[in-house]
Amino acid sequence: MVLAMVVMLCCMTMKAGQGSSAVYIPTDSITVCRMLSEARQQPRTTNFPLFFARQFIGRPYVAYTLEKDGDERLVVNTRQLDCTTLVETVTALTLCACSGEQTFAAFRKRLQRMRYHDGVIDRYPSRIHYFTDWIVSNAKAGIVSEIQKPNPPFMSVQTVSVNYMSQHPQSYQALKAHPEYVPEIRRMEQRITGMKFRYIPKAKVRNTKVMREAIHDGDIIAITCKKAGLDIAHLGFAVWKKDGLHLLNASQLHKKVVEEPMTLYEYLQKHPSHTGIRIIRINQ
């Protein structure tokens, strides 16, 4: 009863679509408020990224939920997730919980800050489209930190080279509708191309002491790849089990959010284009 009252008070002023440039339905605000209220009852030692991520297990995998007709607006969708929106949603919830924030408005503010350059929504190009850019922007804002040592296991270096969006504008609804955005996207790609980051090669993603010390439960795992024009192939959260490291992710294969039954080492070996993993930690 107490939890229900807290959720009601948190969300009672919200109506579908209200808020500064935001798109959502009442279910989304209720879900966020409920999760934040439940988090408040947890011990301080709780691993909040995994606490929140596990509450989304079973939710459908749906791609392109951020692509809406008309002006660019903040999309909140807790009902359908892809790998990026799962990471962003869980990160925003974690930051709210660790700061004692209980409102949907606070969650939206956190989400917008990490999804858009400097937190400002100004047309489609203002959204952060490549995950390397997301890491750099949010590390600069103090939201996350990228882990790049020790060596081992961070034994390889990724030199970022991205141009997929500007080379394939017909694959993106907004770029098809607004070809004038392509030069802005290209400038963004050029800004992060050439950046170098240390990562763990997939052959070293083993169940070892050095790996368990380097990667913590709830860290964001960004899978590096050798696909032309791309930097990161997939995202999820680190989950250590007895047999090794696993990935909690919004899975296109399983068509829902899952904790992968196979180890991450096994998962990576099944994908020839995957080269390894970068590790990003939420600053709590």
C-alpha positions in Angstrom: 0.0 0.0 0.0 2.8 2.4 0.9 4.6 1.7 -2.4 1.4 2.2 -4.4 0.9 5.6 -2.7 4.5 6.7 -3.5 4.1 5.7 -7.1 0.8 7.5 -7.4 2.2 10.7 -5.9 5.2 10.5 -8.1 3.1 10.1 -11.3 -0.2 11.8 -10.6 0.7 15.0 -12.3 1.9 13.2 -15.4 -0.2 12.6 -18.5 0.8 10.9 -21.7 3.2 12.9 -23.8 3.6 15.8 -21.2 7.0 17.2 -20.4 9.6 19.1 -22.4 9.9 17.5 -25.8 9.1 14.0 -24.4 7.1 11.1 -25.8 5.8 8.3 -23.5 2.6 6.8 -22.2 1.4 6.5 -18.5 2.7 3.0 -18.2 6.3 4.3 -18.7 6.0 6.9 -15.9 4.4 4.3 -13.6 7.1 1.8 -14.3 9.9 4.3 -13.6 8.3 5.5 -10.4 7.6 2.0 -9.1 11.2 0.9 -9.8 12.7 4.0 -8.1 10.4 3.4 -5.1 11.4 -0.2 -4.8 15.1 0.8 -5.1 14.7 3.1 -2.1 13.9 0.0 0.0 17.1 -1.8 -1.0 20.3 -1.9 1.1 23.0 0.6 0.3 25.2 -2.2 -0.9 22.7 -3.1 -3.7 24.2 -3.3 -7.2 21.7 -0.9 -8.8 22.6 -1.5 -12.5 21.8 -5.2 -12.1 18.8 -4.5 -9.8 17.2 -2.4 -12.5 18.4 -4.4 -15.5 16.9 -7.6 -14.1 13.5 -6.0 -13.8 13.4 -5.7 -17.5 14.1 -9.3 -18.2 11.4 -10.7 -20.5 10.6 -7.3 -22.0 10.4 -7.5 -25.8 13.3 -6.5 -28.0 12.2 -3.9 -30.4 14.5 -1.8 -32.6 14.1 1.8 -33.8 11.8 2.9 -30.9 13.5 6.3 -30.9 12.6 7.0 -34.5 9.5 9.1 -34.5 7.9 11.3 -37.2 8.2 15.0 -36.8 10.5 17.0 -34.5 13.1 15.2 -32.5 11.8 14.5 -29.0 12.9 12.6 -25.9 11.4 9.1 -26.2 10.8 7.1 -23.0 9.8 3.5 -23.7 10.2 1.0 -20.8 7.9 -1.6 -22.6 10.1 -2.3 -25.7 13.9 -2.1 -25.6 17.0 -2.5 -27.8 20.5 -2.9 -26.4 21.2 0.9 -26.3 17.8 1.9 -24.8 18.2 -0.8 -22.1 21.6 0.6 -21.2 20.4 4.2 -21.2 17.2 3.4 -19.2 19.1 1.4 -16.5 21.8 4.0 -16.3 19.3 6.8 -15.7 17.5 4.8 -13.1 20.7 4.0 -11.3 21.7 7.7 -11.2 18.3 8.6 -9.9 18.4 5.9 -7.2 21.9 6.8 -6.1 21.0 10.5 -5.8 17.7 9.9 -4.0 15.6 11.1 -6.8 12.1 9.6 -7.0 10.3 11.4 -9.8 9.7 10.7 -13.4 10.8 14.2 -14.2 14.2 13.6 -12.7 14.5 10.3 -14.7 13.6 12.1 -17.9 16.2 14.8 -17.2 18.9 12.1 -16.6 17.9 10.3 -19.8 18.0 13.4 -21.9 21.4 14.4 -20.5 23.0 11.2 -21.6 21.3 10.7 -24.9 21.9 14.2 -26.4 25.0 16.2 -26.8 25.2 18.5 -23.7 21.7 17.3 -22.9 20.2 19.6 -25.6 17.6 18.4 -28.1 18.1 20.2 -31.3 17.0 18.1 -34.3 18.1 14.6 -35.1 21.9 15.3 -35.3 21.9 16.4 -31.7 21.2 12.8 -30.6 24.3 10.7 -29.8 24.4 8.0 -32.5 27.6 6.1 -32.1 28.4 4.5 -28.8 32.0 5.7 -28.7 30.6 9.2 -28.8 28.2 8.3 -26.0 31.0 7.1 -23.9 33.2 10.2 -24.5 30.3 12.6 -24.0 29.0 10.9 -20.8 32.5 10.5 -19.4 33.1 14.2 -19.9 29.9 14.9 -18.0 31.0 12.6 -15.1 28.2 10.1 -15.7 30.4 7.1 -16.6 34.1 6.2 -16.7 35.7 3.9 -19.2 38.0 1.3 -17.8 41.1 0.7 -19.9 43.6 -0.9 -17.5 45.3 -3.0 -16.3 47.2 -4.7 -19.1 46.3 -7.6 -19.1 43.4 -8.0 -19.7 43.2 -4.7 -21.7 45.7 -5.9 -24.2 44.4 -4.5 -27.5 43.7 -1.0 -28.9 40.7 0.0 -31.0 41.3 2.8 -33.4 37.8 4.1 -34.1 36.8 4.5 -37.7 33.1 5.3 -38.2 31.2 6.5 -41.3 28.3 4.0 -41.6 25.5 6.5 -41.1 26.8 9.1 -43.6 27.6 6.3 -46.1 24.1 4.7 -45.7 21.7 7.5 -45.2 18.8 5.5 -46.8 19.0 3.2 -43.8 17.8 5.9 -41.5 14.4 7.4 -41.6 15.4 10.9 -40.5 18.3 11.1 -42.9 16.1 10.0 -45.8 13.6 12.7 -44.9 16.3 15.3 -44.2 19.4 14.8 -46.4 20.7 18.2 -45.1 21.5 16.4 -41.8 24.1 14.1 -43.5 26.9 16.7 -43.4 26.3 17.2 -39.7 26.4 13.5 -39.1 29.6 13.2 -41.2 31.3 15.9 -39.0 30.3 14.0 -35.9 31.8 10.8 -37.4 35.0 12.7 -38.2 35.3 14.0 -34.7 35.5 10.6 -33.1 37.3 8.8 -36.0 41.0 8.2 -35.0 40.3 8.0 -31.2 42.0 5.1 -29.5 40.7 3.0 -26.7 42.1 -0.1 -24.9 39.9 -3.2 -24.9 39.9 -6.8 -23.9 40.3 -9.1 -27.0 37.7 -11.8 -27.1 40.2 -14.6 -26.7 41.0 -13.2 -23.2 37.4 -13.0 -22.0 37.9 -15.9 -19.6 36.9 -16.8 -16.1 40.2 -15.6 -14.5 41.2 -13.7 -11.4 42.5 -10.7 -13.5 39.2 -10.6 -15.4 37.1 -10.7 -12.2 39.1 -7.8 -10.8 38.9 -5.7 -14.0 35.2 -6.1 -14.7 32.5 -5.6 -12.0 29.0 -6.9 -11.9 26.8 -4.2 -13.5 29.5 -2.7 -15.7 28.4 -1.8 -19.2 29.9 -4.1 -21.8 30.4 -2.6 -25.3 31.3 -5.3 -27.9 33.9 -4.0 -30.4 33.7 -5.1 -34.0 35.4 -5.1 -37.4 32.3 -4.2 -39.4 33.2 -1.4 -41.8 32.2 2.0 -40.6 31.1 0.9 -37.1 32.7 0.9 -33.7 30.4 -1.1 -31.4 28.2 -4.1 -32.4 26.2 -4.7 -29.2 25.8 -3.6 -25.5 24.8 -5.2 -22.3 25.6 -5.5 -18.6 28.2 -7.7 -17.0 27.0 -10.6 -14.8 29.6 -12.8 -13.1 28.5 -16.4 -12.5 30.4 -19.5 -11.4 31.2 -20.5 -14.9 32.4 -17.0 -16.0 31.2 -13.7 -17.3 27.7 -13.5 -18.9 25.8 -10.7 -20.7 22.5 -9.3 -19.6 21.2 -7.7 -22.8 18.2 -6.8 -25.0 18.7 -9.6 -27.4 17.7 -9.5 -31.0 18.2 -13.3 -31.2 16.0 -14.1 -28.2 13.7 -11.2 -29.1 13.6 -10.0 -25.4 15.8 -8.9 -22.5 17.7 -11.9 -21.2 20.7 -13.0 -19.1 22.5 -15.0 -21.8 22.7 -18.7 -20.7 26.1 -19.1 -22.5 29.2 -17.3 -21.2 30.3 -14.1 -22.9 33.4 -15.9 -24.2 31.1 -18.5 -25.9 28.9 -15.7 -27.2 31.8 -13.8 -28.7 33.2 -16.9 -30.5 29.8 -17.3 -32.3 30.2 -13.9 -33.9 33.2 -13.7 -36.3 32.9 -9.9 -36.6 33.2 -9.3 -32.8 36.7 -8.5 -31.7 36.5 -7.9 -27.9 34.9 -5.8 -25.2 35.2 -2.3 -23.9 34.2 -1.7 -20.3 32.2 1.3 -19.0 31.3 1.9 -15.4 28.4 4.0 -14.1 29.7 6.6 -11.6 27.4 6.1 -8.6 
